[in-house]
Amino acid sequence: MIEQLLAPPVVAVQAFADPVDPPALFAEEQALITRAVDGRRREFGTVRACARTALSGLGIAPVPILPGLRGAPAWPDGVVGSMTHCAGYRAAAVARAADLVTIGLDAEPHRPLPGGELDVFALPEERARLSGLTARRPEICWDRLLFSAKESVYKAWFPLTHQWLDFEEASITIDPDAGTFRARLLVPGPVVAGARLPGFDGRWLVGNGLLLTAITVTAAGAAEI
């Protein structure tokens, strides 16, 4: 599934279930979940197993993947990446920093958001666009897709800025046919390769009861957004 969104130079690995035998963790990782419930321990281990398998595709030996600033994964030097997990899905994507400047990846169950949540994160202009999308393709849970796109935007933004980005500080436009979306930043964007980034372009897909969104940015691509 994830291979439809991310291609080389990205290495992406996914899992649709946790293994019967939990993946081995480094001591530093184990210490983070000693008091966690079983479900949290399993998703924590599986997504890190995905990440280490992805890193092996770059020729990088297994390393602890610990939360850094604001919980973002701390990747080995010279690597950019993103991880995600939800019910029935775990995934990680990595690339050499020489090839990409950031990755944002998010997975969500493909079902409508609970009532009232849309008002928490969607701008008025985004809510208006959702009405048109729903009329055009009612089989897609556009509210959940919008939320996922915003999550991917934040995951792509944070490694470049180390600053918070509120939901209302990016406006998302979704293309229902091309499987793409564009995020227009409403605050000054990060500077990439000497140019200020005005937003992010991403891709989305729906399948197997899930929806995925992903963003990748190259230094050259950033100048073209």
N, C-alpha and C positions, 0 to 999 in steps of 0.2 A: 504493500500500500504506500509506504513512505517513498519508495523509489519513484513513484509517479510525480512527486513534488521536488525531490532533491536528487541531483545527479552529480558526477564528478565535477569539480574537485572535492565535493562533500562526500564523506563516508557516513552513512546512516544505518542504524540497526534498530529493529523493533521486536517487540514480543507481545503476544496477545493473551498471555497467561503467565503467572509466576510458576517456576519449576517446583516440582514436589520437594526436592532438596534445595534449600535456599542457597544462593550463590555465596561463595566465600567473600568476606569483607576484610579490609585492613583494620587493624586495631583502632586506628583513629576514627574510622567510619562506625565501627561497632559501638564505640563509646557514645556516639550521638543518638543511638536508638535503644539504649539499654532499657529505658522505661516506656518505649513505644508499644502500642498494641500490635498484635500479630499482622494485621493487614498492612499497617504502616511499615513494619519491618520488611515485609515481603516486597512491597512496591519499591522501597528504598534500595533493597539489594538487587532487584531485577533491573531497575533503570541504570544502576551503576555497572551491572554486568553488560548491559547494552553499550554503555559508554566505553567500557574497557575493550569490548570487541571492536567498536568503531575506531578507537585509538590504535588498536593493533593493525587496522587497515592503513594507518599512516606510518606504521613501523615503530610505534611507541609502546614500550613495555608497560605492563600493568602498574598503575599508581593509584593512591587514594584520591578520590574526588570529593573534596570537602566543600561545604558552603562557605563562600567568602562574604564580601560586603552585601548586605541586604539579602543574604541567602543565595546569591547567584553562584553557580558552580565555579570553582577555582580550577581552571584547566592548566595543563603543563605549559611551560613557556613555549611560545611559538605556535600555539593552538588556539583556535576559537571554536565555540560549540554551544549547544543548547540541549536541554533535557526536558522531557515532559512525561506525565503519567496521568491516567484517569482510569475509571473502572473498565477493565478488560483491555488495557493498552498501556505499554511503556515504550519509550523510544529515546534515542540520543543521536545527535548529528554533530560531526566535527569536521574541521578542515584546517589546513595550514594557514597561519596568519599571513603568509606570503601570497596566498591565493584569495582569501576573503578577509574582510575586516570585521564582520560580525555575522551571526546566525541567530534567528529567532524561530522557535518551534513550539507549537501548542497543539494538544489533542483534547477533545471534549466528547462526551456522549452526544449522539445526534438526537436530541430531544429538546423541546421548548424550555426556555428558562422559567423558573417559578415566577408567579405573578409579582409585579412590582420591581423586579431586578433590572429590567431594561432602563427604567428611569434613573437608576443609580449611575450608569456608565455611558449612556447614549446621549449624544447631542441632539437638539431638536431637528437639525438637518439630517442626521443619521436616521432618526425615527421616521422621518418623512420618506426617506429612500427605502426603508424596510417595507413600507406599505406597498410600494410599487413592485419590489422584488417578490413579495408574497403573492401578489395578484398574478405575477408572471409565472412563477414556479412555486406553487404552494407546497410541494413535497419537501422543500428544503426548510430547515429551522433557521431562518435568517437571523433571528435574535441571538441564538447561540453562536452562529458563525461570526457575527459582529463582535461578540465578546471574545471569541478565540483570536480573531484578527488583532484586537487590541492587546491581548496577552502576548502575541508574537511581536507586536510593535515594541512593547516594553522590553521584552527579552533581547531584541536587537538593539534597542536604544541604550540600555543600561551599561553594557561593556564599553561603549564609546564615550559615555559621559560620567558614569558613576553618580548619577543624580536620579531622583525620582521623576517619573512622568505620570501625571494624573490622567485618568480616562478622558477627561474633557480637553486635554491638550493635544489631541490628534483626532482628525476627522477622517473616517474611513469611507471610501467609495468602493463597492463590490461590483464586479462584472459577473453577471449570472451565467453567461455563456462561455467566456474564456477561462473561467476558473481562476481569476486573478482578483487582486484588490490593490488599492492605492491608499496609503496613509499620508495625509497632509499634516505636517507638524504645525501647531498653532503657537509654538514657542520657538526661540532660536534653536536650530538643529546643531548637532555636533559637526565639527570640522573634520572632514575626511579628505586626505590628499590635497590639502590647501584650500578646499572649497567647503562652504557650509551646506550641509545636507538638508534639503527642504522637506524630505519625507522618505517613505519606504515603499517599495513595490513588493508584493507578496503573491503567493499562490494558495489555493485552497482545493480541497476535495472532500467528498462524502462517500462513505461505503462501510459495510460491515457494522452498521449501527454506530459509526464514529464519524467525526469530522476533524480534519487536520488543516492547520494553516502554517505556512513557513515563509520566512524572509531570509534572503542571502544578499549580501552587499559586497561588491568588489570595489576597489579604489577607483577603477575606471568607470564602473557602473554608477557609482555615487554621483559623478559629475553629470550623468545623463538624466537623472530623475527630474 
